[in-house]
Amino acid sequence: DFAMNAIAVSFTPNSRGLILDPTNGVADVEKREIRSLSTYCFLDDPVRLIRAVRFRIRLGFAMDARTATQYENAMEADALAEASGDSLAQEIRHWAREHQPVELLKALDKEGLLSAISPKLKGTSIDWALLAKINKAAQTLSFLGLRAPSFPMFLRLLTRKLSSAERSSLHKRLQLKAAEASQPDKAEAAAKKLAKDLGGTPGNTATKAFHLLSKATPDQLLLLLAGYPTAAPAKVTNRLKVYIEKHLPLRSQLPVAEIVAKGVAAGSPWLQKILDAYFFALIEGELRTPLQQQKHLDKLVQQIK
């Protein structure tokens, strides 16, 4: 599509590592420029109109004069109306992975590219406040290695204000499979049940809450963290924050090497049982001092010998 995307690296033994840049894309990167590779770039694949804006927002690049003219001509010709549903769906999947999707969506809205996807998808028909909350929650989860929202969930949040008929029409255009189209409804229902369980007997201890949350999907955690579709009670929110800010980091810092050094085989089921027992004792507040922690660890190791 663009010169900056036409750069490769050689894996041939005699030239391994050599940059292959037949269209001078490296110079475009240095100039922070988006340059099309053909006169009919945007007409051949109208989704490139959206992609050009996405690169402009993400990278802070600008289109060169010729590409900008091609872009304007394709917009005037309403080229995006001819885009294939599959190509549009693939592009929207990229939106869900952007670090600042709200900024991208606002730029696309300003260009009229969102309404080209669905006539009612523009301006006040988009819940910008919700998308901002979702993005903040998504960034929190990303630090834990959890990717959310999924493409179906992102699409649902983006089109939340559209009618069922309008969403159905968009799904049809994007060639969305029934399983993907129904995924957000299931995630919302599961998030509501999770909130109820966390606030009741099923989640009334640190261990129970951890088990509940560790089984939740990233989309479910995202919805709960963002307070959608309904805000969770303070007790539920606090348990979620403890899980994210304390328990998950603690889980990744368990003394595996120390237990192995005590004679427990690495990768054995016994190692995992000891780690689980030690971890749950920690989060229940049973091991408050380093001495208590060491004694409990020794006790667990001795029990399997």
Buried (B, 14 or more C-beta within 10 A) or exposed (E): BBBBEBBEEEEEEEEEEEEEBEBEBEEBBEEEBBBBBEEEBBBEBBBBBBBBBBBBBBEEBBBBEEBBEBBEBBBEEEBBEEBBBEBBBEBBBBBBEBEEBBEBBBBBBEBEBBBBBBEBBBEEBBBEEBBEBBBEBBEBBEEBEBBBBBBBBBBBBBBBBBEEEBBEBBBEBBEBEEEBBEBBEBBBEBBBBBBBBBBEEBBBEBBBBBEBBEEBBBBBBBBBBBBBEEEBEEBBBEBBEBBBEEBBEEBEEBBBEEBBEBEBEEEEEBBEBBBBBBBBBBBEEEBEEEEEBEEBBEEBBEEEE
